[in-house]
Amino acid sequence: MVIKRALQFVFALSVLGTAFSGTLSYQELLGKTGALSCPSPGAPGTLLGYPACVYGFFMFVIMLVISGGGLYFGAREAREGA
């Protein structure tokens, strides 16, 4: 039960992180500037020419997929009685 609760916490955190970093990435890559923004591509503070929020977005997507898969396969295993 502790592992399931940890996976639920990580899943919720990754959903929020994906939404936040996705919003920042969308604003930066499509030129929409606002109060929340990352450095523009190629400016100081970027990694390999992209803002750090883009890398954060993909990190949170990976966390979302892994934790969602853990929750899905854990529930499937519990249904099958393994």
Distance bins in CASP14 RR format, pairs under 12 A and 6 or more apart:
PFRMAT RR
TARGET T0000
AUTHOR 0000-0000-0000
RMODE 2
METHOD distances of the structure
MODEL  1
1 7 0 0 0 0 0 1 0 0 0 0 0
1 8 0 0 0 0 0 1 0 0 0 0 0
1 74 0 0 0 0 0 1 0 0 0 0 0
1 78 0 0 0 0 0 1 0 0 0 0 0
2 8 0 0 0 0 0 1 0 0 0 0 0
2 9 0 0 0 0 0 1 0 0 0 0 0
3 9 0 0 0 0 0 1 0 0 0 0 0
3 10 0 0 0 0 0 1 0 0 0 0 0
3 67 0 0 0 0 0 1 0 0 0 0 0
3 70 0 0 0 0 1 0 0 0 0 0 0
3 71 0 0 0 0 0 1 0 0 0 0 0
3 73 0 0 0 0 0 1 0 0 0 0 0
3 74 0 0 0 0 1 0 0 0 0 0 0
3 77 0 0 0 0 0 1 0 0 0 0 0
3 78 0 0 0 0 0 1 0 0 0 0 0
4 10 0 0 0 0 0 1 0 0 0 0 0
4 11 0 0 0 0 0 1 0 0 0 0 0
4 67 0 0 0 0 0 1 0 0 0 0 0
4 68 0 0 0 0 0 1 0 0 0 0 0
4 70 0 0 0 0 1 0 0 0 0 0 0
4 71 1 0 0 1 0 0 0 0 0 0 0
4 72 0 0 0 0 0 1 0 0 0 0 0
4 73 0 0 0 0 0 1 0 0 0 0 0
4 74 1 0 0 1 0 0 0 0 0 0 0
4 75 0 0 0 0 1 0 0 0 0 0 0
4 77 0 0 0 0 0 1 0 0 0 0 0
4 78 0 0 0 0 1 0 0 0 0 0 0
5 11 0 0 0 0 0 1 0 0 0 0 0
5 12 0 0 0 0 0 1 0 0 0 0 0
5 67 0 0 0 0 0 1 0 0 0 0 0
5 71 0 0 0 0 0 1 0 0 0 0 0
6 12 0 0 0 0 0 1 0 0 0 0 0
6 13 0 0 0 0 0 1 0 0 0 0 0
6 67 0 0 0 0 1 0 0 0 0 0 0
6 70 0 0 0 0 0 1 0 0 0 0 0
6 71 0 0 0 0 0 1 0 0 0 0 0
7 13 0 0 0 0 0 1 0 0 0 0 0
7 14 0 0 0 0 0 1 0 0 0 0 0
7 63 0 0 0 0 0 1 0 0 0 0 0
7 64 0 0 0 0 0 1 0 0 0 0 0
7 66 0 0 0 0 1 0 0 0 0 0 0
7 67 1 0 1 0 0 0 0 0 0 0 0
7 68 1 0 0 1 0 0 0 0 0 0 0
7 69 0 0 0 0 1 0 0 0 0 0 0
7 70 1 0 1 0 0 0 0 0 0 0 0
7 71 1 0 1 0 0 0 0 0 0 0 0
7 72 0 0 0 0 1 0 0 0 0 0 0
7 73 0 0 0 0 0 1 0 0 0 0 0
7 74 0 0 0 0 1 0 0 0 0 0 0
7 75 0 0 0 0 0 1 0 0 0 0 0
8 14 0 0 0 0 0 1 0 0 0 0 0
8 15 0 0 0 0 0 1 0 0 0 0 0
8 67 0 0 0 0 1 0 0 0 0 0 0
8 68 0 0 0 0 1 0 0 0 0 0 0
8 70 0 0 0 0 0 1 0 0 0 0 0
8 71 1 0 0 1 0 0 0 0 0 0 0
8 74 0 0 0 0 0 1 0 0 0 0 0
8 75 0 0 0 0 0 1 0 0 0 0 0
9 15 0 0 0 0 0 1 0 0 0 0 0
9 16 0 0 0 0 0 1 0 0 0 0 0
9 63 0 0 0 0 0 1 0 0 0 0 0
9 67 0 0 0 0 1 0 0 0 0 0 0
9 71 0 0 0 0 0 1 0 0 0 0 0
10 16 0 0 0 0 0 1 0 0 0 0 0
10 17 0 0 0 0 0 1 0 0 0 0 0
10 60 0 0 0 0 0 1 0 0 0 0 0
10 62 0 0 0 0 0 1 0 0 0 0 0
10 63 1 0 0 1 0 0 0 0 0 0 0
10 64 0 0 0 0 1 0 0 0 0 0 0
10 65 0 0 0 0 0 1 0 0 0 0 0
10 66 0 0 0 0 1 0 0 0 0 0 0
10 67 1 0 1 0 0 0 0 0 0 0 0
10 68 0 0 0 0 1 0 0 0 0 0 0
10 69 0 0 0 0 0 1 0 0 0 0 0
10 70 0 0 0 0 1 0 0 0 0 0 0
10 71 0 0 0 0 1 0 0 0 0 0 0
11 17 0 0 0 0 0 1 0 0 0 0 0
11 18 0 0 0 0 0 1 0 0 0 0 0
11 60 0 0 0 0 0 1 0 0 0 0 0
11 63 0 0 0 0 1 0 0 0 0 0 0
11 64 1 0 0 1 0 0 0 0 0 0 0
11 65 0 0 0 0 0 1 0 0 0 0 0
11 66 0 0 0 0 1 0 0 0 0 0 0
11 67 1 0 1 0 0 0 0 0 0 0 0
11 68 1 0 1 0 0 0 0 0 0 0 0
11 69 0 0 0 0 1 0 0 0 0 0 0
11 70 0 0 0 0 1 0 0 0 0 0 0
11 71 1 0 0 1 0 0 0 0 0 0 0
11 72 0 0 0 0 0 1 0 0 0 0 0
12 18 0 0 0 0 0 1 0 0 0 0 0
12 19 0 0 0 0 0 1 0 0 0 0 0
12 60 0 0 0 0 0 1 0 0 0 0 0
12 63 0 0 0 0 0 1 0 0 0 0 0
12 64 0 0 0 0 1 0 0 0 0 0 0
12 67 0 0 0 0 1 0 0 0 0 0 0
12 68 0 0 0 0 0 1 0 0 0 0 0
12 71 0 0 0 0 0 1 0 0 0 0 0
13 19 0 0 0 0 0 1 0 0 0 0 0
13 20 0 0 0 0 0 1 0 0 0 0 0
13 21 0 0 0 0 0 1 0 0 0 0 0
13 59 0 0 0 0 0 1 0 0 0 0 0
13 60 0 0 0 0 1 0 0 0 0 0 0
13 63 1 0 0 1 0 0 0 0 0 0 0
13 64 0 0 0 0 1 0 0 0 0 0 0
13 67 0 0 0 0 1 0 0 0 0 0 0
14 20 0 0 0 0 0 1 0 0 0 0 0
14 21 0 0 0 0 0 1 0 0 0 0 0
14 22 0 0 0 0 0 1 0 0 0 0 0
14 56 0 0 0 0 0 1 0 0 0 0 0
14 57 0 0 0 0 0 1 0 0 0 0 0
14 58 0 0 0 0 0 1 0 0 0 0 0
14 59 0 0 0 0 1 0 0 0 0 0 0
14 60 1 0 1 0 0 0 0 0 0 0 0
14 61 1 0 0 1 0 0 0 0 0 0 0
14 62 0 0 0 0 1 0 0 0 0 0 0
14 63 1 1 0 0 0 0 0 0 0 0 0
14 64 1 0 1 0 0 0 0 0 0 0 0
14 65 0 0 0 0 1 0 0 0 0 0 0
14 66 0 0 0 0 1 0 0 0 0 0 0
14 67 1 0 0 1 0 0 0 0 0 0 0
14 68 0 0 0 0 1 0 0 0 0 0 0
14 69 0 0 0 0 0 1 0 0 0 0 0
14 71 0 0 0 0 0 1 0 0 0 0 0
15 21 0 0 0 0 0 1 0 0 0 0 0
15 22 0 0 0 0 0 1 0 0 0 0 0
15 60 0 0 0 0 1 0 0 0 0 0 0
15 61 0 0 0 0 0 1 0 0 0 0 0
15 63 0 0 0 0 1 0 0 0 0 0 0
15 64 1 0 0 1 0 0 0 0 0 0 0
15 65 0 0 0 0 0 1 0 0 0 0 0
15 67 0 0 0 0 1 0 0 0 0 0 0
15 68 0 0 0 0 1 0 0 0 0 0 0
15 71 0 0 0 0 0 1 0 0 0 0 0
16 22 0 0 0 0 0 1 0 0 0 0 0
16 23 0 0 0 0 0 1 0 0 0 0 0
16 60 0 0 0 0 1 0 0 0 0 0 0
16 63 0 0 0 0 0 1 0 0 0 0 0
16 64 0 0 0 0 0 1 0 0 0 0 0
17 23 0 0 0 0 1 0 0 0 0 0 0
17 24 0 0 0 0 1 0 0 0 0 0 0
17 25 0 0 0 0 0 1 0 0 0 0 0
17 53 0 0 0 0 0 1 0 0 0 0 0
17 56 0 0 0 0 1 0 0 0 0 0 0
17 57 0 0 0 0 1 0 0 0 0 0 0
17 58 0 0 0 0 0 1 0 0 0 0 0
17 59 0 0 0 0 1 0 0 0 0 0 0
17 60 1 0 1 0 0 0 0 0 0 0 0
17 61 0 0 0 0 1 0 0 0 0 0 0
17 62 0 0 0 0 0 1 0 0 0 0 0
17 63 0 0 0 0 1 0 0 0 0 0 0
17 64 0 0 0 0 1 0 0 0 0 0 0
18 24 0 0 0 0 0 1 0 0 0 0 0
18 25 0 0 0 0 1 0 0 0 0 0 0
18 26 0 0 0 0 0 1 0 0 0 0 0
18 53 0 0 0 0 0 1 0 0 0 0 0
18 56 0 0 0 0 1 0 0 0 0 0 0
18 57 1 0 0 1 0 0 0 0 0 0 0
18 58 0 0 0 0 1 0 0 0 0 0 0
18 59 0 0 0 0 1 0 0 0 0 0 0
18 60 1 0 1 0 0 0 0 0 0 0 0
18 61 1 0 1 0 0 0 0 0 0 0 0
18 62 0 0 0 0 1 0 0 0 0 0 0
18 63 0 0 0 0 1 0 0 0 0 0 0
18 64 1 0 1 0 0 0 0 0 0 0 0
18 65 0 0 0 0 0 1 0 0 0 0 0
18 67 0 0 0 0 0 1 0 0 0 0 0
19 25 0 0 0 0 0 1 0 0 0 0 0
19 26 0 0 0 0 0 1 0 0 0 0 0
19 36 0 0 0 0 0 1 0 0 0 0 0
19 53 0 0 0 0 0 1 0 0 0 0 0
19 56 0 0 0 0 0 1 0 0 0 0 0
19 57 0 0 0 0 1 0 0 0 0 0 0
19 60 0 0 0 0 1 0 0 0 0 0 0
19 61 0 0 0 0 0 1 0 0 0 0 0
19 64 0 0 0 0 0 1 0 0 0 0 0
20 26 0 0 0 0 0 1 0 0 0 0 0
20 27 0 0 0 0 0 1 0 0 0 0 0
20 36 0 0 0 0 1 0 0 0 0 0 0
20 38 0 0 0 0 0 1 0 0 0 0 0
20 53 0 0 0 0 1 0 0 0 0 0 0
20 56 0 0 0 0 1 0 0 0 0 0 0
20 57 0 0 0 0 1 0 0 0 0 0 0
20 60 0 0 0 0 1 0 0 0 0 0 0
21 27 0 0 0 0 0 1 0 0 0 0 0
21 28 0 0 0 0 0 1 0 0 0 0 0
21 29 0 0 0 0 0 1 0 0 0 0 0
21 36 0 0 0 0 0 1 0 0 0 0 0
21 38 0 0 0 0 1 0 0 0 0 0 0
21 51 0 0 0 0 1 0 0 0 0 0 0
21 52 0 0 0 0 1 0 0 0 0 0 0
21 53 1 0 1 0 0 0 0 0 0 0 0
21 54 1 0 0 1 0 0 0 0 0 0 0
21 55 0 0 0 0 1 0 0 0 0 0 0
21 56 1 0 1 0 0 0 0 0 0 0 0
21 57 1 0 1 0 0 0 0 0 0 0 0
21 58 0 0 0 0 1 0 0 0 0 0 0
21 59 0 0 0 0 1 0 0 0 0 0 0
21 60 1 0 1 0 0 0 0 0 0 0 0
21 61 0 0 0 0 1 0 0 0 0 0 0
21 62 0 0 0 0 0 1 0 0 0 0 0
21 63 0 0 0 0 0 1 0 0 0 0 0
21 64 0 0 0 0 0 1 0 0 0 0 0
22 28 0 0 0 0 1 0 0 0 0 0 0
22 29 0 0 0 0 1 0 0 0 0 0 0
22 30 0 0 0 0 0 1 0 0 0 0 0
22 32 0 0 0 0 0 1 0 0 0 0 0
22 36 0 0 0 0 0 1 0 0 0 0 0
22 38 0 0 0 0 0 1 0 0 0 0 0
22 51 0 0 0 0 0 1 0 0 0 0 0
22 53 1 0 0 1 0 0 0 0 0 0 0
22 54 0 0 0 0 1 0 0 0 0 0 0
22 55 0 0 0 0 0 1 0 0 0 0 0
22 56 0 0 0 0 1 0 0 0 0 0 0
22 57 1 0 1 0 0 0 0 0 0 0 0
22 58 0 0 0 0 1 0 0 0 0 0 0
22 59 0 0 0 0 0 1 0 0 0 0 0
22 60 0 0 0 0 1 0 0 0 0 0 0
22 61 0 0 0 0 1 0 0 0 0 0 0
22 64 0 0 0 0 0 1 0 0 0 0 0
23 29 0 0 0 0 0 1 0 0 0 0 0
23 30 0 0 0 0 0 1 0 0 0 0 0
23 32 0 0 0 0 1 0 0 0 0 0 0
23 34 0 0 0 0 0 1 0 0 0 0 0
23 35 0 0 0 0 0 1 0 0 0 0 0
23 36 1 0 0 1 0 0 0 0 0 0 0
23 37 0 0 0 0 1 0 0 0 0 0 0
23 38 0 0 0 0 0 1 0 0 0 0 0
23 53 0 0 0 0 1 0 0 0 0 0 0
23 54 0 0 0 0 0 1 0 0 0 0 0
23 56 0 0 0 0 0 1 0 0 0 0 0
23 57 0 0 0 0 1 0 0 0 0 0 0
23 60 0 0 0 0 0 1 0 0 0 0 0
24 30 0 0 0 0 0 1 0 0 0 0 0
24 31 0 0 0 0 0 1 0 0 0 0 0
24 32 0 0 0 0 0 1 0 0 0 0 0
24 33 0 0 0 0 0 1 0 0 0 0 0
24 34 0 0 0 0 1 0 0 0 0 0 0
24 35 0 0 0 0 0 1 0 0 0 0 0
24 36 1 0 0 1 0 0 0 0 0 0 0
24 37 1 0 0 1 0 0 0 0 0 0 0
24 38 1 0 1 0 0 0 0 0 0 0 0
24 39 0 0 0 0 0 1 0 0 0 0 0
24 40 0 0 0 0 0 1 0 0 0 0 0
24 50 0 0 0 0 0 1 0 0 0 0 0
24 51 1 0 0 1 0 0 0 0 0 0 0
24 52 0 0 0 0 1 0 0 0 0 0 0
24 53 1 1 0 0 0 0 0 0 0 0 0
24 54 0 0 0 0 1 0 0 0 0 0 0
24 55 0 0 0 0 0 1 0 0 0 0 0
24 56 0 0 0 0 1 0 0 0 0 0 0
24 57 1 0 0 1 0 0 0 0 0 0 0
24 60 0 0 0 0 0 1 0 0 0 0 0
25 31 0 0 0 0 0 1 0 0 0 0 0
25 32 0 0 0 0 0 1 0 0 0 0 0
25 36 0 0 0 0 0 1 0 0 0 0 0
25 37 0 0 0 0 0 1 0 0 0 0 0
25 38 1 0 0 1 0 0 0 0 0 0 0
25 41 0 0 0 0 0 1 0 0 0 0 0
25 50 0 0 0 0 1 0 0 0 0 0 0
25 51 1 0 0 1 0 0 0 0 0 0 0
25 52 0 0 0 0 1 0 0 0 0 0 0
25 53 1 0 1 0 0 0 0 0 0 0 0
25 54 1 0 1 0 0 0 0 0 0 0 0
25 55 0 0 0 0 1 0 0 0 0 0 0
25 56 0 0 0 0 1 0 0 0 0 0 0
25 57 1 0 1 0 0 0 0 0 0 0 0
25 58 0 0 0 0 1 0 0 0 0 0 0
25 59 0 0 0 0 0 1 0 0 0 0 0
25 60 0 0 0 0 0 1 0 0 0 0 0
25 61 0 0 0 0 0 1 0 0 0 0 0
26 32 1 0 0 1 0 0 0 0 0 0 0
26 33 0 0 0 0 0 1 0 0 0 0 0
26 34 0 0 0 0 0 1 0 0 0 0 0
26 36 0 0 0 0 0 1 0 0 0 0 0
26 37 0 0 0 0 0 1 0 0 0 0 0
26 38 0 0 0 0 0 1 0 0 0 0 0
26 51 0 0 0 0 0 1 0 0 0 0 0
26 53 0 0 0 0 1 0 0 0 0 0 0
26 54 0 0 0 0 0 1 0 0 0 0 0
26 57 0 0 0 0 1 0 0 0 0 0 0
27 33 1 0 0 1 0 0 0 0 0 0 0
27 34 1 0 0 1 0 0 0 0 0 0 0
27 35 0 0 0 0 1 0 0 0 0 0 0
27 36 1 0 0 1 0 0 0 0 0 0 0
27 37 1 0 1 0 0 0 0 0 0 0 0
27 38 1 0 0 1 0 0 0 0 0 0 0
27 39 0 0 0 0 0 1 0 0 0 0 0
27 40 0 0 0 0 0 1 0 0 0 0 0
27 51 0 0 0 0 1 0 0 0 0 0 0
27 53 0 0 0 0 1 0 0 0 0 0 0
27 54 0 0 0 0 0 1 0 0 0 0 0
27 57 0 0 0 0 0 1 0 0 0 0 0
28 34 0 0 0 0 1 0 0 0 0 0 0
28 36 0 0 0 0 1 0 0 0 0 0 0
28 37 1 0 0 1 0 0 0 0 0 0 0
28 38 1 0 1 0 0 0 0 0 0 0 0
28 39 1 0 0 1 0 0 0 0 0 0 0
28 40 1 0 0 1 0 0 0 0 0 0 0
28 41 1 0 0 1 0 0 0 0 0 0 0
28 42 0 0 0 0 0 1 0 0 0 0 0
28 43 0 0 0 0 1 0 0 0 0 0 0
28 45 0 0 0 0 0 1 0 0 0 0 0
28 46 0 0 0 0 1 0 0 0 0 0 0
28 49 0 0 0 0 0 1 0 0 0 0 0
28 50 0 0 0 0 1 0 0 0 0 0 0
28 51 1 0 1 0 0 0 0 0 0 0 0
28 52 0 0 0 0 1 0 0 0 0 0 0
28 53 1 0 0 1 0 0 0 0 0 0 0
28 54 1 0 0 1 0 0 0 0 0 0 0
28 55 0 0 0 0 0 1 0 0 0 0 0
28 56 0 0 0 0 0 1 0 0 0 0 0
28 57 0 0 0 0 0 1 0 0 0 0 0
29 37 0 0 0 0 0 1 0 0 0 0 0
29 38 0 0 0 0 1 0 0 0 0 0 0
29 40 0 0 0 0 1 0 0 0 0 0 0
29 41 1 0 0 1 0 0 0 0 0 0 0
29 42 0 0 0 0 0 1 0 0 0 0 0
29 46 0 0 0 0 0 1 0 0 0 0 0
29 49 0 0 0 0 0 1 0 0 0 0 0
29 50 0 0 0 0 1 0 0 0 0 0 0
29 51 0 0 0 0 1 0 0 0 0 0 0
29 53 0 0 0 0 1 0 0 0 0 0 0
29 54 1 0 0 1 0 0 0 0 0 0 0
29 57 0 0 0 0 1 0 0 0 0 0 0
30 37 0 0 0 0 0 1 0 0 0 0 0
30 40 0 0 0 0 0 1 0 0 0 0 0
30 41 0 0 0 0 0 1 0 0 0 0 0
30 54 0 0 0 0 0 1 0 0 0 0 0
31 37 0 0 0 0 1 0 0 0 0 0 0
31 38 0 0 0 0 0 1 0 0 0 0 0
31 40 1 0 0 1 0 0 0 0 0 0 0
31 41 0 0 0 0 1 0 0 0 0 0 0
31 51 0 0 0 0 0 1 0 0 0 0 0
32 38 0 0 0 0 0 1 0 0 0 0 0
32 40 0 0 0 0 0 1 0 0 0 0 0
33 39 0 0 0 0 0 1 0 0 0 0 0
33 40 0 0 0 0 1 0 0 0 0 0 0
33 51 0 0 0 0 0 1 0 0 0 0 0
34 40 0 0 0 0 0 1 0 0 0 0 0
36 51 0 0 0 0 0 1 0 0 0 0 0
36 53 0 0 0 0 1 0 0 0 0 0 0
37 43 0 0 0 0 0 1 0 0 0 0 0
37 51 0 0 0 0 1 0 0 0 0 0 0
37 52 0 0 0 0 0 1 0 0 0 0 0
37 53 0 0 0 0 1 0 0 0 0 0 0
38 44 0 0 0 0 0 1 0 0 0 0 0
38 45 0 0 0 0 1 0 0 0 0 0 0
38 46 0 0 0 0 1 0 0 0 0 0 0
38 47 0 0 0 0 0 1 0 0 0 0 0
38 49 0 0 0 0 0 1 0 0 0 0 0
38 50 0 0 0 0 1 0 0 0 0 0 0
38 51 1 1 0 0 0 0 0 0 0 0 0
38 52 1 0 0 1 0 0 0 0 0 0 0
38 53 1 0 1 0 0 0 0 0 0 0 0
38 54 1 0 0 1 0 0 0 0 0 0 0
38 55 0 0 0 0 0 1 0 0 0 0 0
38 56 0 0 0 0 1 0 0 0 0 0 0
38 57 0 0 0 0 0 1 0 0 0 0 0
39 45 1 0 1 0 0 0 0 0 0 0 0
39 46 1 0 1 0 0 0 0 0 0 0 0
39 47 0 0 0 0 0 1 0 0 0 0 0
39 49 0 0 0 0 1 0 0 0 0 0 0
39 50 0 0 0 0 1 0 0 0 0 0 0
39 51 1 0 1 0 0 0 0 0 0 0 0
39 52 0 0 0 0 1 0 0 0 0 0 0
39 53 0 0 0 0 1 0 0 0 0 0 0
39 54 0 0 0 0 0 1 0 0 0 0 0
40 46 1 0 0 1 0 0 0 0 0 0 0
40 49 0 0 0 0 1 0 0 0 0 0 0
40 50 0 0 0 0 0 1 0 0 0 0 0
40 51 1 0 0 1 0 0 0 0 0 0 0
40 53 0 0 0 0 0 1 0 0 0 0 0
40 54 0 0 0 0 0 1 0 0 0 0 0
41 47 0 0 0 0 0 1 0 0 0 0 0
41 48 0 0 0 0 1 0 0 0 0 0 0
41 49 1 0 1 0 0 0 0 0 0 0 0
41 50 1 0 1 0 0 0 0 0 0 0 0
41 51 1 0 0 1 0 0 0 0 0 0 0
41 52 0 0 0 0 0 1 0 0 0 0 0
41 53 0 0 0 0 0 1 0 0 0 0 0
41 54 0 0 0 0 1 0 0 0 0 0 0
42 48 0 0 0 0 1 0 0 0 0 0 0
42 49 1 0 1 0 0 0 0 0 0 0 0
42 50 1 0 0 1 0 0 0 0 0 0 0
42 51 0 0 0 0 1 0 0 0 0 0 0
42 52 0 0 0 0 0 1 0 0 0 0 0
42 54 0 0 0 0 0 1 0 0 0 0 0
43 49 0 0 0 0 1 0 0 0 0 0 0
43 50 0 0 0 0 0 1 0 0 0 0 0
43 51 0 0 0 0 1 0 0 0 0 0 0
43 52 0 0 0 0 0 1 0 0 0 0 0
44 51 0 0 0 0 0 1 0 0 0 0 0
44 52 0 0 0 0 0 1 0 0 0 0 0
45 51 1 0 0 1 0 0 0 0 0 0 0
45 52 1 0 0 1 0 0 0 0 0 0 0
45 53 0 0 0 0 0 1 0 0 0 0 0
45 55 0 0 0 0 0 1 0 0 0 0 0
46 52 1 0 0 1 0 0 0 0 0 0 0
46 53 0 0 0 0 1 0 0 0 0 0 0
46 54 0 0 0 0 1 0 0 0 0 0 0
46 55 0 0 0 0 1 0 0 0 0 0 0
47 53 0 0 0 0 0 1 0 0 0 0 0
47 54 0 0 0 0 1 0 0 0 0 0 0
47 55 1 0 0 1 0 0 0 0 0 0 0
47 56 0 0 0 0 0 1 0 0 0 0 0
47 58 0 0 0 0 0 1 0 0 0 0 0
48 54 0 0 0 0 1 0 0 0 0 0 0
48 55 0 0 0 0 1 0 0 0 0 0 0
49 55 0 0 0 0 0 1 0 0 0 0 0
50 56 0 0 0 0 0 1 0 0 0 0 0
50 57 0 0 0 0 0 1 0 0 0 0 0
50 58 0 0 0 0 0 1 0 0 0 0 0
51 57 0 0 0 0 1 0 0 0 0 0 0
52 58 0 0 0 0 0 1 0 0 0 0 0
52 59 0 0 0 0 0 1 0 0 0 0 0
53 59 0 0 0 0 0 1 0 0 0 0 0
53 60 0 0 0 0 0 1 0 0 0 0 0
54 60 0 0 0 0 0 1 0 0 0 0 0
54 61 0 0 0 0 0 1 0 0 0 0 0
55 61 0 0 0 0 0 1 0 0 0 0 0
55 62 0 0 0 0 0 1 0 0 0 0 0
56 62 0 0 0 0 1 0 0 0 0 0 0
56 63 0 0 0 0 1 0 0 0 0 0 0
56 64 0 0 0 0 0 1 0 0 0 0 0
57 63 0 0 0 0 0 1 0 0 0 0 0
57 64 0 0 0 0 0 1 0 0 0 0 0
58 64 0 0 0 0 0 1 0 0 0 0 0
58 65 0 0 0 0 0 1 0 0 0 0 0
59 65 0 0 0 0 0 1 0 0 0 0 0
59 66 0 0 0 0 0 1 0 0 0 0 0
60 66 0 0 0 0 0 1 0 0 0 0 0
60 67 0 0 0 0 0 1 0 0 0 0 0
61 67 0 0 0 0 0 1 0 0 0 0 0
61 68 0 0 0 0 0 1 0 0 0 0 0
62 68 0 0 0 0 0 1 0 0 0 0 0
62 69 0 0 0 0 0 1 0 0 0 0 0
63 69 0 0 0 0 0 1 0 0 0 0 0
63 70 0 0 0 0 0 1 0 0 0 0 0
64 70 0 0 0 0 0 1 0 0 0 0 0
64 71 0 0 0 0 0 1 0 0 0 0 0
64 72 0 0 0 0 0 1 0 0 0 0 0
65 71 0 0 0 0 0 1 0 0 0 0 0
65 72 0 0 0 0 0 1 0 0 0 0 0
66 72 0 0 0 0 0 1 0 0 0 0 0
66 73 0 0 0 0 0 1 0 0 0 0 0
67 73 0 0 0 0 0 1 0 0 0 0 0
67 74 0 0 0 0 0 1 0 0 0 0 0
68 74 0 0 0 0 1 0 0 0 0 0 0
68 75 0 0 0 0 1 0 0 0 0 0 0
68 76 0 0 0 0 0 1 0 0 0 0 0
69 75 0 0 0 0 1 0 0 0 0 0 0
69 76 0 0 0 0 1 0 0 0 0 0 0
69 77 0 0 0 0 0 1 0 0 0 0 0
70 76 0 0 0 0 1 0 0 0 0 0 0
70 77 0 0 0 0 1 0 0 0 0 0 0
70 78 0 0 0 0 0 1 0 0 0 0 0
71 77 0 0 0 0 0 1 0 0 0 0 0
71 78 0 0 0 0 0 1 0 0 0 0 0
72 78 0 0 0 0 0 1 0 0 0 0 0
72 79 0 0 0 0 0 1 0 0 0 0 0
73 79 0 0 0 0 0 1 0 0 0 0 0
73 80 0 0 0 0 0 1 0 0 0 0 0
73 82 0 0 0 0 0 1 0 0 0 0 0
74 80 0 0 0 0 1 0 0 0 0 0 0
74 81 0 0 0 0 0 1 0 0 0 0 0
74 82 0 0 0 0 1 0 0 0 0 0 0
75 81 0 0 0 0 0 1 0 0 0 0 0
75 82 0 0 0 0 0 1 0 0 0 0 0
76 82 0 0 0 0 1 0 0 0 0 0 0
END
